[in-house]
Amino acid sequence: MKTKLLTLAVASCLTVTGYAKDERLTIISYGGASKDAQVTAFYKPYEATSGKQIIAGEWNGEMAKLKAMVDTKSVSWDVLDVEDTDLARGCEDGLFETLDYSRLGIKEPLVDGAKGECGVGIFVWSNVLAYNTEKLKEAPTGWKDFWDLKKFPGKRSLRKSARGSLEFALLADGVKPADVYRLLATPAGVKRAFAKLNEIKSSIQWWEAGAQPPQYLIAGDVVMSSAYNGRIHAAKVAGAKLGIVWDGNLYQFDEWAIPKGTKNIDAAYDFISFAMRPEQQKLYTEKMAYGPSNPAAAAMLDKQLASELPTYPDNMKNALQMDVAFWAEHGEALEEQFIAWSSRN
């Protein structure tokens, strides 16, 4: 009798444990204001409708950590918010599941470029030129002004990465957006970009996390910075005296992806399907000023807010789309060169 009761107890525990495991979904994003918006627009509503608990984690694009999980078959992340450039490399390296769009059930057509082999675009965001309106006597108009240390004295900040820094350097040097990647694909173009960066190297305060540019600007540590437009918009809404220059902005997608080997793949698909609904994307954009990848969501937005998004027509003028294929091919070599360059005095 005791043996039978013990067996039943163990079986019951296993059942409960298995159930609990199935009811928890770990979703990793970049944190900060964007994560807060995702909690409001995606996580909490999904928990309410599905009954599943979301474990919300953060990362800064540490692909080596994801690779280690996949290689050792110890994947603890179920859904990942990942930049399209990292997604392209990770997809090629087998770190993500190939998406089955029939399982997502997205009814509306998405903006061009949103559907990828291993990820689907959540939103369009831009790396823009942001500035402290109280620290500058005159507003900058583009990356040429960012490089002008005489007219706009003070520290400025760039993301500590070849991505973005090299493009902005060439734009500041007079290269047209349509010619940037053609030029960067040549040794002469790379040399030109690093030479331009050298002009302001001693005045750069690097940033690595998206929350840092508005913090640096508000504190007066820097007068200008490259920054994610949504972070600057959120700071402005909170009362910060910051401005955005859209000319020469570098835009791209954040995408939902499923790490290869997750044990919760059905729930992962279910969550992504839910999060891609226009109603949920509208809620996200109202909290974080990134352009929804579902045009049906854009049509629901307040006109003033719509004008402050990367997807607004006026903001797309003279904009540069991140070339994912270029960075997939040249990214590793350029990042190594950038790290070596940035570490030298």
N, C-alpha and C positions, 0 to 999 in steps of 0.2 A: 504493500500500500504506500509506504514511504517512498519507495523507488518510483512508483507511478506518479505520485504528487510532485516529486522532484523533476521528473521528466516533463510533466505538464508546465511546471513553473519556468523551466529553462526554455521550453518552446514558446511560452507566452512572452518571456523577456526578449527572445530573438525576434518575435513578431513585432513587438512594440519598437525595438531598436531599428528594425528594418523599415517600419512605417515612418519613424521619426526621421530617418536618413532621407527617405524619399520626399519628405515634406519640407526639407531645407534646401535652399538654392543659394549658392554663393556667387555673387555678382561683383566684379571688380571694375572700378572706374578710376578716374584721375583725381578724385577728391575735390575739396573746396566747394565753391559756389555751384559748380556743375553737378557734383554729387548731391548737394542739397536739393537742387531742382529735380534730379532723377528720383530722389526719395519721394518727393511730392507728386510727381507726374507718373512715375512708373512703379516704384517699389511698393509704396503703401496701397495704391489702388489694386495692384496685382495680388498682394497678400489678402486684401479684403474679398476679392472675387474668387481666388483660387484656394484659399485656405493654407497656402504654403508660406513658410517663413523664409524671408530673404536675409541672408548674411551679407552685409554690404562692406566690401573691402576696398582698398585703394592701392594704386601703383603709379609709377612714373615712367612706365614703358620698359621695365626691366625684362627684356626678351630672354636673357640668359636664365632667369629664374623659371620662366615658362618652359623653356627648352629642357631644363633639368627635370621638371615635373613630368613632361611627356616622355623623355628618354628613360626615366626610371619607373614609368607607369604608376606615378603617385600623384595624379592630377587632383587637386583640391578646389580648383576654380571651375565653375560651370558656364558662366557667360562673361565675356570680357568686352569692355569698352576700349577699343584700340584705334590708334591713328592709322589712316590708310597706308602710309608708307611702311610702318611696322607690320601691318597686316600682310602686305604684299610679300615681304621677305619671309614672314612666318608661314604663309601659305605655301610658298615655294619649298620651305624646309620641312613641311609636313607637320606643323605645330597646331594647325586648326582643322576642324572638320570641314569637308566640302558641303556647302549649304544645299539643302533640298528645298527649293522655293515652294514646291507644292505643299510642304508641311507648314509653311509660314502663312499661307492663305492671304497674302496681301492683295486686296482688291483694287486699290487705286494705283495708277502709274506713278512711279517715283521720279525724282529729278534725275537728269542724265548723270551717269556715273555712280549712282547709288547702289546698284546691284553688282556685287562681285562674286567671285568663285567661293571665297571663304568668309565673306562678311557682307552685311547690308548696312548702308549708310543710315546713321541715326539723325545726324544734322550736319549742316555745312557751317564751318567756323573759319574765321580769318585771323591771321597773325597781322596785326595792324601797327601803325605808328601811334603810340599814345603819349600824351604829354601832360604836365602839370600846368594848368592855365594860370596859376598864381605865381609860378616861378619864371615864366617867360613873358617878356614885354610884347612879343609878337608871336602869333601862332605859326608853327611850321606848316609847310604845304606838301612835304614829301621827303623821301630818303636823302635827297641832296642836302636838305636842311639838317637832317639828323647828323650828317657828316661835317656840317659847318660849325667848327668849334669857336670861331671868332664871333659870328653873329648870334650863336646860341651856346654860350659858355655853360659848362657844368658837366657832370657825369651823365652818361647814358647807359642803357642796359640792353643786352641782347641775350637770347637763349644760348646757353653754352652747347652749341651743336653746329655742325656744318650746315645742316638743313635750316634754311631761313637766313642765316648769317651770310652765306655766299650769294644767295639771290638778292638780298637787300644791298649788298656791296656793289653788285653790278648795276642794279637800278640806280643807286646813288651816283654811279660813274657814267650815267647817261644811256645805258643799254635799255632798249625797249623791251617790255614784257615778253613779246613774241619771240625775241631773240635770246633770252636769258639761258634756256637749257641747251640750245644749240651751241652757245658759246662755252657754257660750263662743261660740255662734253669734250672740250679740247684742252690740252695742257696750257695753251696760251690764255684761255678763259679762266682756268683755275688760278693761274699765276696772277692774272689781273685782279681777281676777286680778293685774294689774300693780300695783294699789295694795297688794295683799297682799305681793307680791314686794318692794316698796319697804321694807316693815317690816324685812327682813333683808338687804337689798342689801349693806350695808357689811360684813356678816359672811360673805358668800359667796365661796368660792374655786371658780371654775368648772372643770369638767372637760370634755374633748372626746373622749378615747379611753377605751374601756372598762377598760383596765388601770389608769387613774389613781385611781379611787375607793379600791380596796383599798390602793394605795400611799400615798395621802394619809392614810387611816385608820391604817394600821400605823405610819407615821412620826409620827403625832400632830399632823399639820398641821390636821386637822379632827376633830371629835368625832362628826359624823354626815354621811352623804352619801346621795344617791340613787345607786343602783348596779345593775348587772346581777347578778341573783341568782347566776348561775353563777360569776361572778368572785369573789364573796364566799365562796361554798361552797368553791371551789378554795383560796382563801387560808386558810380555816378548817381544811381538811384538812391544809394545810402547817404548821399550828400557830398561825396568827394568832388573836388574841383579839377576834374580831368577832362581832356578832350581827345578825340579820335581823328586821325587823318586816314581816309579810305584810299586815297591815291596810292597805287602800288601795293595794295594789300595782297597777302599770299593766302589763298583759301584752299581748304581741303575738307575731307570728311572725317568724322569719327564714326566707327562702325561697330555693330554688334557682331561678335564672333564666338564660336564655341571651341574651347580648347580640345585638342585631340585626346580622346580617352576618358572624357568625363563619364561618370556613371549615371548622371542625371540628364542624359541627352534629350529625353522626351520633354521634361520640364523646361529645359533650356529653350527648345523650340517654342514651347507654349508661351514662355515669358517674352521672347523676342516678337512673336506674333502679336501679343497684347501691346507691347511697347511701340509697335509700328502703326498702331491705329491713329488716325488723325486727331481724335479727341485727346489722346494722351500726349501726342507731340505738341499740340496747342498748349497744353498745360505746362509742358517743359519750356517751351519758348517764352511763355509769359513770365517764367522765373529766371530764365537764362537766355540772353539775346543771341541765340544761334539760329540759323535758318533751317526750318524743318525740311527733311528730305521728302516728306509726303506733301505735295502741293495742296491737297485738300485741307491740311492743317493751316497753311499760309492764308488761305481764303477766309479762315475763321478769326484771324487776328485783327486787333485794333490797328488802324492805318498808321498811327504815329509809331507804334512799335515796329510794324512792318518796314518802315523807312529806316530803321536803325539796325537792320539785319544785313548780313553779307549777301543775301540773295536779292536784296532790293536793287532794281536796275541801275540807279545812279551810283550805287556803291560798287557795282561790278565794272564800271568804266575804268579802264587802265589797271584792272586787277590781274593777278597772275595765279593760275591754278597750279598747285603743287603737282609736279610730274612724278607720279608714283613709279612708273617704269624706269625713269632715270635714276631715282634713288635706290631702287632695287638692284640696278646694275652697278652703280658707282658709289653707293652709300658707304659701304664698309671702308673702301680705300680713302674716300674723302673725309670720313670721320676720324680715321687714324691720322691723316695729315693735319686735320683741325686740332686734334688733341695735342699733337707734337708742337704745332704752331702756338697754341694758347698757353702751353707750359713754359715757353721760352720768354725770357725777360726782354 
